[in-house]
Amino acid sequence: MKKTLLIVPVFAFLAFSPFQCQNISRDGGLFKSADMGETWQMIAIEDEDKSFSMKSLDILDIKVSPDDSDIMYLGSQGNGFFKSYSKGSFWHRIKDKNDVLSSRANVYDIAIDPKDPENIYIGAYQDKKGRVFRSQDAGESWEEVYVVSREKFAVFAVAVDRYDPSIIYMGTAQGGFLKSTDYGKSWEIVRWFDDVISDIAINPQDTRTVYVATFKDGIYKTNDKGNIWQSFEEALKEFRQSKKVEKLVIDSKRPNILYAGSEYGLLTSKNGGESWQEVDIIMPPRSEPVLSLAVENQNSDHLYYGAGSILYRSIDQGNNWTVHEIESSQSIKVITIDPRDPRTIYLGMNDE
């Protein structure tokens, strides 16, 4: 039976709204660890004119440049896009040379071209509409390459094909899953989902396989870049509230292994999504949503997830966990591991 697209404003699904004002709390922002999470340092610098402090930001995404760990990018809620040349010790807010990207934008997702890191794409919400912006000079200037058709719908997910980086995917709060084959210059609709698209994950060893996470219907998979789709709604139904997926991560060494952070908790699949199991984490199911999740690339037995202000770390694929409390009243929204130095980990906090 053909489904009808249900269009609902984005803030009905999110713990935060695109219209939320800047958080003035003083214990959030960005945290950094140089010892796999044993100890943490809050990055608390202010910009030159003291118009903001890093510890007052609500952070939505953090990415490390694939060829230079000194260079990092940060997307914030209501405060635009930031760049660091010093492994996150110092930051400056990008003032777009083209005056296209606003310093007040919500920057939800950052995707970097792995073969040419000068090319960066962001999914954002600006001037009441979701947008995709592209930079070809490592974030110094931007052009808008897509805007959604209706107000109040953000673009939450953007991803680059590692094998062929001319292929870009994006997912919108309207449910649109779109693809570009020319570095974001033009777009085609691949599928309309009946739900907000929260995340996109591409198999790093076979980029024909793409997963889409949603906020109501769980996870979908395509093995041919979007022609035929498989839903895992049935496989996930035994886990109540698991269909609201916040984050989806693929094990880079064993890409049939997936992890999903959801309202239910942390789930895993060992067979490319065909079946799912609960990961035995050391908190009760449904007690706290898993908002953030990361798997180390160099040793994919190392797994991290965040719930509230607590970081949980496992070095044996989730069999045993250590607990690391972050001294913040905010929640861990982002966990980013330095791909060249996996002992270095960054946490982005958000007042959810």
Secondary structure, DSSP 8 states (H G I E B T S, - for coil): ---------GGGT-SS-TT------SS-SEEEESSTTSS-EEE--B-TT-S-BGGG--EEEEEE-TT-TT-EEEEESSS-EEEESSTTSS-EE---TTS-S-TT-EEEEEEE-SS-TT-EEEEEEETTEEEEEEESSTTSS-EEEEE-SSTT--EEEEEE-SS-TT-EEEEETTSEEEEESSTTSS-EEEEE-SS-EEEEEE-SS-TT-EEEEESSS-EEEESSSSSS-EE-HHHHTTSTTTTSEEEEEE-SSSTT-EEEEESS-EEEESSTTSS-EE---SS-TTSS---EEEE-SS-TT-EEEEETTEEEEESSTTSS-EEEE-S-SSEEEEEEE-SS-TT-EEEEEE--
